[in-house]
Amino acid sequence: MIKRNILIASAFFSFSLGLAQQYGGMWIPTELNEKEMKDLGMKISAKDIFNTQKPSIKDAVVQFNGGCTAEIISPKGLLLTNHHCGYGQIQAHSTVQNDLLSNGFWAKNMSTELPNPGVTVDFIVDIKDVSAQILESTDNLQEQDLAKKIANNIEVYKNSQKIESYQSISVKPMYYGNKYYAYVIETYKDVRLVGAPPQSIGKFGSDTDNWVWPRHTGDFSMFRIYADKNNKPAEYSKDNVPYVPKHYLPVSIKDKAENDFTFVFGFPGRTTEYLPAIAVEKIMKEIDPARIAVRDVALKTLDEKMRADDATRIKYASKFASVANYWKKWIGEVEGLKKSNAVQKKVMYEGSLIAKNHEVKTTLDQLNKLYNDQAPYALNNAYYSEVIRNAETFALANLYSNYITSLEAGKMDEKGTTAFKTKLTSFYKDYSAELDSKVTAKLLALYANKTEAQFLPAGFDKYKNEAQNIVSFEELSKNSVITGRSQVNGAALNGDIEKAFSNQDKLIKTIKKDAVYQLFMSIKDTYMKTADPQFTGLQAKIDVLQKKFMAQQISTDKDRKFFPDANSTLRVTYGKVKGSTPRDAVSYDYQTHLAGVIEKYVPGDYEFDVPQKLIDLYNKKDYGNYKDKSGDVPVGFTATNHTTGGNSGSPALDAHGNLVGLNFDRQWEGTMSDINYDPRFSRNIMVDTKYILFIIDKFADSKWLIDEMKIVK
């Protein structure tokens, strides 16, 4: 239960009220907090940021491949995003013989830029508040009836709008369904790789430095958008031409100073700033620790093999980085929630709401009961979901399970089967059955030891011994068709997939008899019977009350300016360039430099090696126009912008709307800002534009790219 330490909470609450940006903010660009932005130093207007009547900054900002953010920095569609956002594409073009991850890639001209099938960028053409239309006739509806009516209203709205053939409309809920917004989206499908530094620059510090400040990572890569001859979206074609943007960002190489105004424009993924205290406590004490435990086992097993074998390193590079990213984030989140007294802070805020509106107490009492009732099911959900995600052999078994279910229900046609085979081919390409046999064996032991007996299949105790599992599961894996180590219809599923599917009835029967598949299904069936219905049923009730609690917060707290939680829609966050003092006797400056890269240099190391050419440039002090007043090249900087996943690759802009940095991370002590933004600790981390241009110009000898840009000196 929550320890309601009112004295501590009250002191902290009073202290936090005195700080600027108390709650952070991820603002819908049509509803900017313009006054505070200008008070903090912004020199342009909200209309310069988002305008549908004339070119504005929003026309230079795109969602990159459905996840990260990117920005246009030249009149020829040159696109800048993070190295880790383009990592999958860099990996896809890499082989052991031509390792672009290790060596980097720089096109010498447009004709040598590399196509990336399936990669897209999305422009937001317009944003409209459509709450009245979507919530029409829903006042007295509950749960399923409400969801059905809203879905119908969304379809009616979409069908009433006239858009171009290459556009789409997405309607998104805000404030837990109290409001709805429509987004007109324009998608471009020909995106080519232009340049990427070697990972010894783009991923410098790798997992050790991930989420950590001071940071010295040149986390950037470059792409280009191509369009048809009319500048409209088109599938890849050699006849396509560079896209001509409505607006592109000037790139500033001016020095930065502490307290300079900055704002970040991008597509933050997901935050939950308005949860009740009980929910935050469950995340901090139960859910995050469970997720961390599972990924800790998987990552250690993968890392051991990746360090010893280059082929495995390349095959698993992108997946490892993805798994490690949130593993470390959750560790920092737990520590940050504790350090910022997040639960007590929430308790105090809830008390202030109750004092103004006693109906809030009824809502919170109900939420407290529901979260406590849900706790054992939520914990099992966390372990189950993470085990199935990180034990890739079980993830494969789950894919087959879902396919067989759809097939037997008559919901799988030829098109669906083709899509499924394509998905399998992609999965097997970067899957090692032998390596994952060890991962899965270890996670079986963790699941058996950490999960309450009521959520486990009968006789599951035999999987508690990790060493024993490694031997027994390897035997199952070697004789399994789904791992690709045994054949069906005369072919392996990870080899000739068409032949393996040539007799589908036989394939399905063989999979159902597969020992790995049967083991997975025993876990899945038990979870679906003993935990999932209870978890989802209680969550549905929590969601209804959370919507009510959100509405009560807005109606009760008249002094607070609310912004909606992030949901992968276009947002603006703002703040100031600033260092931090995260712990007693520890102070961080806001800026790092190239000298710090050299200080961290460990020859031949997986994470801290440095290319010889970069060392030579440092020794010669051959910095060109890219040094700052210290005489060194600035690498990264921090500010108080409120960011999250999805903001990776987002432009960091100055008071005049010039590009000054590329957002790529947050400071570890402030990763809890997805749940509880704290102005004392929450810092976003950006690559300095001076370092980006320095690497392009001096290291990569690609001045032709610099010549495309508008440089603000």
C-alpha positions in Angstrom: 0.0 0.0 0.0 1.0 3.6 -0.5 2.9 5.1 2.4 1.2 8.5 2.7 4.1 10.4 4.1 2.3 13.7 4.0 5.2 15.8 5.5 7.7 14.7 2.9 5.1 15.0 0.1 3.9 18.4 1.3 7.5 19.8 1.4 8.2 18.4 -2.1 4.9 19.6 -3.5 5.5 23.1 -2.3 9.0 23.1 -3.6 8.0 21.8 -7.1 5.3 24.5 -7.4 8.0 27.1 -7.3 9.9 25.6 -10.3 9.2 26.6 -14.0 7.9 23.8 -16.2 6.5 21.9 -13.2 4.6 19.4 -15.3 6.7 19.5 -18.5 4.5 19.5 -21.5 3.9 17.8 -24.9 1.7 20.2 -26.6 -0.6 19.7 -29.7 0.9 22.2 -32.2 -2.5 23.8 -32.8 -2.8 24.4 -29.1 0.6 25.7 -28.0 1.3 27.3 -24.7 2.6 30.3 -26.6 2.8 32.7 -23.8 5.1 30.5 -21.7 7.2 29.8 -24.7 7.7 33.5 -25.3 8.3 34.1 -21.6 11.1 31.5 -21.8 12.6 33.3 -24.8 11.0 32.2 -28.1 11.2 34.8 -30.8 8.9 33.3 -33.4 5.1 32.8 -33.2 2.9 29.7 -32.9 1.9 30.3 -36.5 5.5 30.0 -37.6 5.5 26.5 -36.0 2.2 25.2 -37.4 0.3 26.8 -40.2 -2.0 25.2 -42.8 -2.2 28.4 -44.9 1.5 28.9 -45.6 4.8 27.0 -45.1 5.7 26.5 -41.5 8.1 24.4 -39.5 5.7 21.5 -39.4 6.3 21.0 -43.1 9.9 20.0 -42.3 9.1 17.5 -39.6 8.1 13.9 -40.4 7.4 10.6 -38.6 10.2 8.3 -39.8 9.1 4.7 -40.6 6.2 4.8 -38.1 8.3 5.3 -35.0 11.0 7.9 -34.8 11.0 11.5 -36.0 13.1 13.1 -38.8 13.5 16.6 -40.3 14.2 18.0 -43.7 17.4 20.1 -43.8 17.7 21.0 -47.5 15.6 22.1 -50.5 16.4 18.7 -52.0 14.6 16.6 -49.4 17.7 15.7 -47.3 16.5 14.1 -44.1 18.2 13.9 -40.8 17.3 11.4 -38.1 19.1 9.4 -35.4 21.6 6.6 -36.2 19.6 4.3 -34.0 16.4 5.2 -36.0 18.1 4.3 -39.3 20.0 1.3 -37.7 17.7 -1.3 -39.2 18.2 0.1 -42.7 22.0 0.4 -42.2 22.0 -3.2 -40.9 19.9 -4.4 -43.9 22.6 -3.0 -46.3 25.4 -4.6 -44.2 27.2 -7.9 -44.7 30.3 -9.4 -43.1 32.1 -8.5 -46.3 30.6 -5.0 -46.5 29.9 -4.0 -42.9 28.2 -0.6 -43.1 27.5 -0.7 -39.3 31.3 -0.8 -38.6 32.5 1.2 -41.6 29.8 3.7 -42.1 28.3 4.8 -45.4 28.4 8.0 -47.4 26.9 8.4 -50.8 29.2 10.3 -53.1 26.2 11.6 -55.1 22.5 11.1 -55.4 22.9 8.2 -57.8 24.7 6.1 -55.1 22.0 6.6 -52.4 20.6 3.3 -51.3 16.8 2.4 -51.5 15.0 1.0 -48.5 11.9 -0.9 -49.5 9.0 -0.4 -47.0 10.4 2.6 -45.3 8.0 5.6 -45.2 7.8 9.1 -43.9 4.6 10.8 -42.8 3.8 14.5 -43.0 1.0 16.0 -40.9 -1.0 18.2 -43.3 -3.7 19.3 -40.8 -4.9 18.7 -37.2 -8.6 19.3 -36.2 -10.4 19.0 -32.9 -13.3 16.6 -33.8 -14.5 15.8 -30.3 -18.1 17.0 -31.0 -18.4 14.7 -34.0 -16.8 11.6 -32.4 -18.5 11.9 -29.1 -21.9 12.6 -30.5 -24.7 10.5 -28.9 -22.3 8.7 -26.5 -23.2 10.3 -23.2 -25.1 7.4 -21.7 -23.1 4.5 -23.3 -20.8 2.2 -21.4 -17.7 0.1 -22.4 -18.5 -2.1 -25.5 -21.5 0.0 -26.7 -19.4 3.2 -26.2 -16.5 1.8 -28.1 -18.7 0.6 -30.9 -20.4 4.0 -31.2 -17.1 5.9 -31.2 -15.7 3.6 -33.9 -18.8 4.2 -36.0 -18.6 7.9 -35.5 -14.9 7.9 -36.6 -15.8 6.0 -39.8 -18.6 8.4 -40.5 -16.3 11.4 -40.0 -13.5 9.9 -42.2 -15.9 9.1 -45.0 -17.2 12.7 -44.9 -13.8 14.2 -45.6 -12.4 14.8 -49.0 -8.7 14.0 -49.3 -6.2 13.1 -52.0 -5.5 9.5 -53.0 -2.0 9.7 -51.3 -3.4 11.0 -48.0 -5.1 9.3 -45.1 -6.9 10.4 -41.9 -6.1 9.2 -38.4 -8.4 10.0 -35.5 -6.8 9.8 -32.1 -8.2 10.0 -28.6 -6.8 12.5 -26.2 -7.1 12.9 -22.4 -8.2 9.2 -22.1 -11.0 9.6 -24.6 -12.4 12.9 -23.3 -11.4 14.6 -26.6 -10.6 13.4 -30.2 -8.4 14.9 -32.9 -8.2 14.1 -36.6 -4.8 14.1 -38.5 -4.5 14.4 -42.2 -1.4 12.5 -43.2 0.6 12.4 -46.4 2.9 9.4 -46.8 6.1 9.3 -49.0 7.4 5.8 -49.8 10.7 6.3 -51.5 13.3 7.0 -48.8 17.0 6.4 -49.5 20.0 6.1 -47.3 22.4 9.0 -47.9 24.9 8.7 -45.0 25.7 7.2 -41.7 28.8 7.4 -39.5 30.4 4.1 -38.3 28.7 2.8 -35.2 32.0 3.8 -33.3 30.6 7.3 -33.8 26.9 6.8 -34.2 26.6 4.4 -31.4 29.6 5.5 -29.4 29.2 4.3 -25.8 26.6 1.8 -26.9 24.7 0.2 -24.0 27.0 1.5 -21.2 26.3 5.1 -22.1 22.7 4.6 -23.2 20.4 6.9 -21.1 23.5 8.3 -19.5 25.0 11.8 -19.3 27.7 13.0 -20.0 27.2 11.6 -23.5 29.5 11.6 -26.5 27.4 9.8 -29.2 27.1 11.1 -32.8 23.7 9.6 -33.0 22.6 10.7 -36.5 22.0 9.3 -40.0 20.9 10.8 -43.2 18.2 9.9 -45.8 16.5 11.5 -48.7 12.9 11.6 -49.7 12.1 11.0 -53.3 8.9 11.9 -55.1 7.4 11.6 -58.6 8.0 14.3 -61.2 5.0 16.2 -59.7 6.6 16.1 -56.2 3.9 13.7 -55.0 4.3 10.4 -53.1 5.3 7.4 -55.2 6.6 3.9 -54.8 10.3 3.5 -55.4 11.4 4.2 -59.0 14.7 5.1 -60.6 12.7 7.9 -62.3 11.7 9.5 -59.0 13.4 12.8 -58.1 14.4 14.4 -54.8 11.4 15.8 -52.9 11.1 19.6 -52.8 9.8 20.6 -49.4 7.5 23.4 -48.5 9.9 24.3 -45.7 13.3 23.0 -44.6 15.3 23.8 -41.5 18.2 26.2 -41.5 21.1 24.6 -39.6 22.7 26.8 -36.9 26.3 26.5 -35.8 26.1 29.3 -33.2 27.5 28.6 -29.8 25.0 27.6 -27.1 24.7 29.1 -23.7 22.9 27.9 -20.5 19.3 29.0 -20.4 19.0 29.5 -24.2 15.4 28.7 -25.3 14.9 25.5 -27.2 12.0 23.5 -28.4 11.6 20.0 -29.8 9.1 19.1 -32.5 8.3 15.5 -33.1 6.2 12.4 -32.5 6.5 11.3 -28.8 5.3 7.7 -28.3 3.5 7.2 -25.0 3.4 8.8 -21.6 1.1 8.4 -18.6 1.4 11.7 -16.7 -2.1 11.6 -15.1 -2.2 8.2 -13.4 -3.3 7.9 -9.8 -0.6 7.3 -7.1 -1.6 3.6 -6.7 -0.8 3.0 -10.4 2.6 4.6 -10.1 3.4 2.6 -7.1 2.6 -0.7 -8.9 4.8 0.3 -11.8 7.7 1.2 -9.6 7.6 -1.8 -7.2 6.2 -4.6 -9.4 5.8 -4.1 -13.1 9.1 -2.5 -14.1 11.2 -4.9 -11.9 9.5 -7.9 -13.6 10.3 -6.5 -17.1 13.9 -5.7 -16.1 14.5 -9.2 -14.8 13.4 -10.9 -18.0 15.4 -8.6 -20.3 18.5 -8.9 -18.0 18.6 -12.6 -18.6 18.1 -12.3 -22.4 20.6 -9.5 -22.9 23.4 -11.2 -21.0 23.0 -14.4 -23.0 23.0 -12.5 -26.3 25.9 -10.2 -25.4 28.2 -13.1 -24.6 27.7 -14.6 -28.1 27.7 -11.3 -30.0 31.0 -10.3 -28.6 32.5 -13.6 -29.7 31.1 -13.9 -33.2 30.8 -11.1 -35.8 28.1 -12.8 -37.8 25.9 -13.0 -34.7 26.7 -9.4 -33.8 25.5 -8.2 -37.2 22.4 -10.5 -37.2 21.3 -9.4 -33.7 22.6 -5.8 -33.6 19.3 -4.1 -34.1 17.3 -6.4 -31.9 19.8 -6.3 -29.1 19.8 -2.5 -29.1 16.0 -2.5 -29.1 15.7 -4.9 -26.1 18.5 -3.1 -24.2 17.0 0.3 -24.7 13.9 -0.1 -22.5 15.6 -2.5 -20.1 17.9 0.3 -19.1 15.2 2.9 -19.3 13.0 1.0 -16.9 16.0 0.7 -14.4 16.4 4.5 -14.5 12.6 5.0 -14.3 12.4 3.0 -11.1 15.3 5.0 -9.6 13.9 8.3 -10.8 10.4 7.6 -9.4 11.9 6.9 -6.0 14.3 9.9 -6.1 11.6 12.3 -7.2 9.1 11.0 -4.5 6.7 10.4 -7.4 4.1 8.4 -5.4 4.1 10.9 -2.5 3.9 13.8 -5.0 0.8 12.1 -6.5 -0.8 11.5 -3.1 -0.4 15.2 -2.2 -1.8 16.3 -5.6 -4.8 14.0 -5.1 -5.3 15.5 -1.7 -5.5 19.0 -3.2 -8.0 17.8 -5.7 -10.2 16.1 -3.1 -10.1 19.3 -1.0 -11.7 21.2 -4.0 -14.0 18.4 -5.3 -15.0 15.5 -2.9 -16.2 13.4 -5.9 -12.6 12.8 -6.8 -12.2 10.8 -3.6 -14.9 8.3 -4.7 -13.2 7.9 -8.1 -9.8 7.4 -6.4 -11.1 4.9 -3.9 -12.5 2.8 -6.8 -9.3 3.1 -8.7 -7.3 2.0 -5.6 -9.4 -1.1 -5.2 -9.2 -2.0 -8.9 -5.5 -1.7 -9.1 -5.0 -3.9 -6.0 -7.4 -6.5 -7.4 -5.6 -6.5 -10.7 -2.1 -6.6 -9.2 -1.4 -10.4 -9.4 -2.8 -10.6 -12.9 -0.8 -7.5 -14.0 2.4 -9.0 -12.6 1.8 -12.3 -14.5 1.0 -10.2 -17.6 4.3 -8.4 -17.3 6.3 -11.7 -17.0 4.4 -13.5 -19.7 4.6 -10.6 -22.2 8.3 -10.1 -21.7 9.1 -13.8 -21.8 7.2 -14.3 -25.1 8.9 -11.2 -26.6 12.4 -12.1 -25.6 12.3 -15.8 -26.0 12.3 -15.6 -29.8 11.5 -19.3 -30.2 8.3 -18.7 -28.2 7.6 -15.6 -30.2 7.8 -17.8 -33.4 5.5 -20.3 -31.8 3.1 -17.5 -31.0 3.1 -16.4 -34.6 2.2 -19.9 -35.7 -0.5 -20.2 -33.0 -2.2 -17.0 -34.2 -2.0 -18.1 -37.8 -3.5 -21.5 -37.1 -6.3 -19.9 -35.1 -7.1 -17.6 -37.9 -6.9 -20.4 -40.5 -9.2 -22.7 -38.6 -11.7 -19.9 -38.0 -11.8 -19.3 -41.8 -10.3 -15.8 -41.4 -7.1 -16.5 -43.4 -7.2 -16.1 -47.1 -4.4 -16.4 -49.7 -3.3 -12.8 -49.3 -3.1 -13.3 -45.5 -1.0 -16.4 -45.9 1.4 -14.6 -48.3 1.8 -11.8 -45.8 2.4 -14.4 -43.0 5.1 -16.1 -45.0 6.8 -12.8 -45.7 6.7 -12.0 -42.0 8.3 -15.4 -41.2 11.0 -14.9 -43.8 11.9 -11.6 -42.2 11.9 -13.2 -38.7 14.1 -16.1 -39.6 16.6 -13.9 -41.4 17.8 -12.5 -38.0 17.1 -15.6 -35.9 19.6 -18.1 -34.5 17.8 -21.2 -33.2 20.9 -22.4 -31.4 21.5 -19.1 -29.6 17.9 -18.6 -28.7 17.6 -22.1 -27.3 19.8 -20.9 -24.5 17.8 -17.7 -24.0 14.5 -19.5 -24.0 15.8 -22.2 -21.6 16.9 -19.5 -19.1 13.7 -17.6 -19.4 11.7 -20.8 -18.8 13.5 -21.1 -15.5 12.9 -17.4 -14.6 9.2 -17.8 -15.5 8.9 -21.0 -13.4 10.5 -19.4 -10.4 8.9 -16.0 -10.5 5.3 -16.9 -11.4 2.7 -17.9 -8.8 1.6 -21.5 -9.1 -2.0 -20.6 -10.1 -0.6 -19.1 -13.4 1.6 -22.1 -14.4 0.7 -25.3 -16.3 0.6 -28.5 -14.2 4.0 -29.9 -13.6 5.9 -26.7 -14.6 8.2 -27.0 -11.5 10.5 -29.2 -13.6 11.6 -26.1 -15.5 13.0 -24.3 -12.4 16.5 -25.5 -13.0 18.3 -23.3 -15.6 21.2 -25.6 -16.3 18.8 -28.6 -16.8 16.7 -26.5 -19.1 19.6 -25.6 -21.4 20.2 -29.3 -22.1 16.6 -30.3 -22.4 15.4 -27.4 -24.5 18.3 -27.7 -26.9 17.1 -31.2 -27.6 13.6 -29.9 -28.3 14.9 -27.1 -30.5 17.0 -29.5 -32.6 14.0 -31.6 -33.4 11.6 -28.7 -33.9 10.1 -27.6 -37.3 9.3 -24.1 -36.1 13.0 -23.5 -35.2 13.9 -24.5 -38.7 16.2 -27.2 -37.5 13.8 -30.0 -38.6 12.0 -30.2 -41.9 8.4 -30.5 -43.0 7.3 -31.3 -46.6 11.0 -31.8 -47.4 12.1 -28.3 -46.5 13.0 -26.1 -43.5 10.7 -23.2 -42.7 13.8 -21.0 -42.4 15.0 -22.1 -45.8 12.5 -22.9 -48.6 9.4 -21.6 -47.1 7.3 -22.1 -50.2 8.1 -25.8 -50.2 7.5 -26.1 -46.5 4.0 -24.6 -47.1 3.3 -26.8 -50.2 1.1 -29.1 -48.1 -0.5 -26.9 -45.6 -2.6 -29.6 -43.9 0.6 -31.6 -43.2 2.4 -28.5 -42.1 -0.3 -27.6 -39.5 -0.5 -31.2 -38.2 3.3 -31.3 -37.9 3.4 -27.9 -36.0 0.7 -29.0 -33.6 2.8 -32.1 -32.8 6.0 -30.1 -32.4 7.3 -30.4 -28.8 8.4 -26.7 -28.7 5.0 -25.6 -29.9 3.2 -27.8 -27.4 5.3 -26.4 -24.5 4.6 -22.9 -25.6 0.9 -23.6 -26.0 0.7 -25.0 -22.5 2.1 -21.7 -21.2 -0.1 -19.6 -23.5 -3.3 -21.6 -22.8 -2.7 -21.3 -19.0 -2.1 -17.6 -19.2 -5.2 -17.1 -21.4 -7.4 -19.0 -18.9 -6.0 -17.9 -15.5 -4.7 -14.3 -16.0 -5.6 -12.6 -19.3 -9.4 -12.4 -18.9 -9.1 -11.0 -15.3 -6.3 -8.6 -16.3 -8.1 -7.2 -19.3 -11.5 -7.1 -17.6 -10.2 -5.1 -14.7 -8.2 -2.9 -17.1 -11.4 -2.0 -19.0 -12.9 -0.9 -15.7 -9.8 1.1 -14.8 -9.8 2.8 -18.2 -13.4 4.0 -17.7 -12.5 5.4 -14.3 -9.2 6.9 -15.6 -11.2 8.8 -18.2 -13.5 10.1 -15.4 -10.5 10.9 -13.2 -8.8 12.8 -16.1 -12.0 14.9 -16.6 -12.2 15.6 -12.9 -8.5 16.8 -12.9 -9.2 19.2 -15.7 -12.5 20.5 -14.3 -11.2 20.8 -10.7 -7.6 22.2 -11.1 -8.3 25.5 -12.8 -4.8 26.8 -12.2 -3.1 24.0 -14.2 -2.7 24.1 -18.0 -3.2 20.5 -19.2 -1.7 18.8 -22.3 -2.7 15.3 -23.5 -0.4 12.3 -22.9 1.8 11.4 -25.8 0.3 8.9 -28.3 2.6 9.1 -31.3 1.0 12.2 -32.6 2.8 15.4 -33.5 3.8 17.5 -30.5 5.9 20.5 -29.4 7.8 20.5 -26.1 10.0 23.4 -25.0 12.6 24.3 -22.3 16.0 25.8 -21.8 19.5 24.5 -22.3 20.6 23.5 -18.8 22.9 21.2 -16.8 21.7 19.4 -13.7 22.6 18.3 -10.2 21.0 14.8 -10.0 22.7 13.6 -6.8 24.5 15.0 -3.8 27.9 16.5 -4.8 27.3 15.6 -8.5 26.8 18.4 -11.0 26.6 18.0 -14.8 27.5 20.7 -17.3 25.1 21.1 -20.3 27.7 20.5 -23.0 30.1 17.8 -23.9 33.0 18.0 -26.4 35.2 15.9 -28.7 37.9 15.8 -26.0 35.4 13.7 -24.0 35.3 11.1 -26.8 39.0 10.8 -26.7 39.0 10.5 -22.9 36.6 7.5 -23.2 38.5 5.9 -26.1 39.3 2.2 -25.5 41.1 0.7 -28.6 39.2 -2.2 -30.1 36.4 -2.0 -27.6 32.9 -2.9 -28.7 31.5 0.3 -27.2 34.3 2.8 -26.9 36.6 2.3 -29.9 37.2 5.5 -32.0 38.0 5.6 -35.7 41.6 6.6 -36.4 40.6 9.4 -38.7 38.6 11.0 -35.9 41.6 10.7 -33.6 43.8 12.3 -36.2 41.3 15.2 -36.7 41.4 15.7 -32.9 45.2 15.6 -32.7 45.5 18.1 -35.5 42.7 20.3 -34.1 41.3 20.3 -37.7 37.9 21.5 -36.6 37.0 24.0 -39.4 34.0 26.2 -38.5 32.7 23.7 -36.0 34.5 24.5 -32.8 32.9 26.6 -30.1 34.4 29.3 -27.8 36.3 26.6 -25.9 38.2 25.8 -29.0 36.8 22.2 -29.1 34.0 20.7 -31.1 30.7 20.4 -29.1 29.2 16.9 -29.2 26.1 16.9 -27.1 24.0 19.1 -24.9 21.1 18.8 -22.5 17.9 20.9 -21.9 14.7 20.7 -20.0 12.5 19.6 -23.0 10.0 17.0 -22.0 10.6 14.1 -24.4 10.0 10.3 -24.7 10.4 7.5 -27.2 9.4 8.6 -30.6 11.1 11.9 -30.1 14.3 10.1 -31.2 15.4 12.1 -34.3 13.3 15.1 -33.4 14.7 18.5 -34.3 15.9 20.7 -31.4 15.3 24.3 -32.5 16.4 27.6 -31.2 14.3 30.7 -30.4 14.3 31.6 -34.2 13.4 28.1 -35.4 16.9 27.1 -36.6 18.1 23.5 -36.1 20.6 23.4 -33.2 20.5 19.8 -32.3 19.1 16.3 -32.9 17.2 14.7 -30.0 18.2 11.2 -29.2 18.0 10.3 -25.5 17.2 11.4 -22.0 19.3 11.6 -18.9 19.0 8.4 -16.8 18.0 10.2 -13.6 15.0 11.7 -15.4 13.6 8.7 -17.4 10.6 8.6 -15.1 9.4 11.7 -17.0 7.0 9.4 -18.9 5.1 9.2 -15.7 6.3 12.0 -13.5 8.2 15.0 -15.1 10.5 16.5 -12.5 12.2 19.8 -13.6 15.1 19.1 -11.3 16.1 15.9 -13.0 14.4 15.6 -16.4 16.8 16.4 -19.2 16.7 15.5 -22.9 20.0 14.8 -24.7 20.8 16.1 -28.2 23.6 15.8 -30.7 25.0 19.2 -31.4 24.6 20.4 -35.0 28.3 21.4 -35.0 29.3 17.8 -34.3 26.9 16.5 -37.0 28.4 18.9 -39.6 31.9 18.3 -38.4 31.5 14.6 -39.0 29.9 15.1 -42.4 32.5 17.6 -43.6 35.8 16.7 -42.0 35.4 13.0 -41.2 33.3 11.8 -44.1 34.6 14.2 -46.7 30.9 14.8 -47.8 30.9 18.5 -48.2 28.5 18.2 -51.1 25.8 17.5 -48.4 26.8 20.6 -46.4 26.5 22.6 -49.6 22.8 21.6 -49.8 22.0 23.2 -46.5 21.4 26.7 -45.3 24.0 27.2 -42.5 23.3 29.9 -39.9 26.6 31.2 -38.6 
